[in-house]
Amino acid sequence: MSRQVSICVIGSGYVGLVAAVCFAEVGHKVICVDNNEAKVNMLQQGIAPIYEEHLPEMLARHLNKGVTFTTDLGPAIEACEAVFIAVGTPQGSSGSADLSYVEAVVSEIARYVTSYKVLVEKSTVPVYTNEWVSRCMHRHGVEPELFDVVSNPEFLREGTAIEDFLHPDRIVVGANNDRSAQLLRDIYAPLTEGTYYTQPEALPGMCSPANPAKLLVTSAQSAEIIKHSSNAFLALKISFINAVANLAESVDADIEDIATGMGLDSRIGTRFLRAGIGYGGSCFPKDVAAFYWVAQQQGIDFQILDEVRKINAHQQEIFFNKVRAALWTLRGKKLAALGLAFKADTDDIRDSPAIDIIRKLIDAGVSITAYDPAAIEKTKAVLPPSDSMQYAEDPYSAAEGADAVIILTEWKEFGKLDLHRLNHALKFPIIIDGRNLYKPAFMQEQGFTYVSVGRPAVYSAQQGKPRKIVLS
Ligand SMILES: NC(=O)c1ccc[n+]([C@@H]2O[C@H](COP(=O)([O-])OP(=O)(O)OC[C@H]3O[C@@H](n4cnc5c(N)ncnc54)[C@H](O)[C@@H]3O)[C@@H](O)[C@H]2O)c1
């Protein structure tokens, strides 16, 4: 039987906010604390500061009932049994995770602990962070019997974060004693016992009363490593298919057929076998680097992780060269860029390969007109409108008078463009697609020169096939 737990979530970013509203959704009492006053003000008014499906409805449903938002940590700590730490752990200068936000939060928490609390690492952290959190609490004078530290890594994907949280593949709890593990079991009981899925308003998804969420209890160290190694493995899968794509392209094979053929093997699976311009976002790049760093610290040569990173960086250069090869020279050219977010269905542009490629093209003298369904506002903060960077309200106005279109993010709507309209808007019918959203033969029929990843380029009748492309 599930019971209501009082929870404090620190950090109201992509992970903390989703966790806070989802814990309220399954019946807990949540106080979400952030030190960003502007964000808290928005949340108190029911405005979601990030673009995420289902988030606005969930926020509206639970605001000031199951979940409240505040900048005031003390009362939140006093009122709760579990404190989820969901602040950022960005990449530090050596590649290691910068844990200064975590340390700052733990030192703050320590000031308010007067009864037993479980501190939960929700942020992605390197192995042994649980030890450091404990040590930090001791240093700040908190008696050992007043707290435990548990690792509960988060596996949600931006874009499907709410559904992933409520219908997880697995919940991992890394606890070094039964008392703290039991509290986490209680928190997730509505999902693991399946009672949440019986509710009429429950968000539909892959879990059900007959197939509830699975919870795995491990040691804290193992849980910390599960998160880092899962992300590193997914990044490896992407870099692997990108390396195969480069080989496929050089022998006129088709990476989409190859990925389908590989993915039908149930041991491999089709997911994360999409060739493109490389992975980005706020997790994979920093987590691969941090995991590599952790291994190095232990004297382990985890060279494959460095290769994963190198292949990923190279993939952007390859795309840049494709654009150059398709246009001959770059200075003074005008390009329509479709996509700014690091992936579809999010407004997150942190470490977005689209932004990196756009910057490189601007440096080479190209002027860009960009369109993205959700990420324009966030991009304006890092690439303000200028002569070389403009923003459009739709793909067709972005393409107006452009020398070519480049597709940088796999938004569904970019795979369903009105190609006739696009062709008319463009100066030349050229599309360089970094996400393989169309079939080359079809694009040729539509009159386009179409360059994609890991597949032979096709040429419009007007452009003709070059005898050989020599990069100048
Ligand atoms: N974004 C993802 O898809 C994802 C998925 C799984 C795990 N993670 C991990 O979760 C963690 C958080 O990621 P995110 O994307 O939600 O980060 P984020 O930057 O979106 O959010 C972090 C929040 O913490 C707040 N914060 C920082 N210091 C604080 C303090 N002292 N007190 C109160 N609030 C404070 C910030 O204001 C911000 O709102 C990271 O470790 C990340 O690697 C992220």
The ligand as an ORCA input file, in Angstrom:
! r2SCAN-3c Opt
* xyz 0 1
  N      18.436     17.266    -18.851
  C      18.342     15.945    -18.950
  O      17.793     15.405    -19.915
  C      18.891     15.066    -17.859
  C      18.532     13.706    -17.819
  C      19.044     12.907    -16.801
  C      19.910     13.441    -15.860
  N      20.248     14.762    -15.942
  C      21.135     15.306    -14.898
  O      20.334     16.008    -13.953
  C      21.048     17.154    -13.443
  C      20.250     18.419    -13.677
  O      20.106     18.600    -15.071
  P      19.083     19.670    -15.683
  O      19.135     19.507    -17.162
  O      17.774     19.562    -14.979
  O      19.820     21.029    -15.248
  P      19.245     22.526    -15.311
  O      20.435     23.374    -15.488
  O      18.119     22.589    -16.281
  O      18.618     22.769    -13.856
  C      19.378     22.934    -12.694
  C      18.594     23.853    -11.761
  O      19.246     23.886    -10.501
  C      19.125     25.198     -9.983
  N      20.145     25.405     -8.954
  C      21.486     25.470     -9.087
  N      22.078     25.683     -7.886
  C      21.081     25.740     -6.974
  C      21.042     25.948     -5.562
  N      22.154     26.120     -4.855
  N      19.840     25.955     -4.959
  C      18.708     25.787     -5.662
  N      18.679     25.594     -6.993
  C      19.856     25.566     -7.643
  C      19.308     26.078    -11.213
  O      18.812     27.390    -11.005
  C      18.510     25.291    -12.259
  O      17.159     25.706    -12.303
  C      22.406     17.124    -14.137
  O      23.312     16.422    -13.331
  C      22.140     16.326    -15.403
  O      23.290     15.686    -15.897
  C      19.751     15.585    -16.895
*
